[in-house]
Amino acid sequence: MGVNKALDRVVGLAMLVIASTVFLYYTIWTLLLPFVDSNHPIQSLFPPRVWAIRIPVILLLLGGAVVGSFLSVVMIRSNRKKAMKARQKAEAAKSK
């Protein structure tokens, strides 16, 4: 149990560090960079500003597609199980 708890903490800390880094990078890119001169060397560390909108939109569309696909697979499997149970019930009623 102790090893799993330690591993969970390390994974959680890594996820927190990654999320904080992404948040800081994106915040600097979208909120502070427009006020910096376009020829400043810090501008070379970031992609063009148009991607500040495109990347989140693409991620939202992909996330929505994944969630929608997951829900549809779950619903299809659930309906198959219900149909199978109904068939078995009907066969059991016929055999009586």
Steps between C-alpha positions, in 0.01 A plus 500: 500500500782743582654468155170578328446803721847633422450439128164677513663801662777512239251470214276765658793735549613448140148574373483813716837625373404435136161671538658800674767530232244485218280754678791741554625462141154557352430794731825672407439424133146638490497777760851642521653446156270745316660780704858399410667640187481265203879506452574405863687166538229359730261497202704217346407271794132500406307402186292758308203640694245342270592163653400631843142463377540203266664265752225521766229473233664189353542348847135572587379343176717192550391470863135529402547235231666263748227551762226462239660183363534355848137574585375351175703181552364466855143557381536246216642236734227566756229460236659175378494360855135601543409342166681178591319482835167559327576224247595258778182588689291443187670165432446393860131591473465299175664192647253488793 
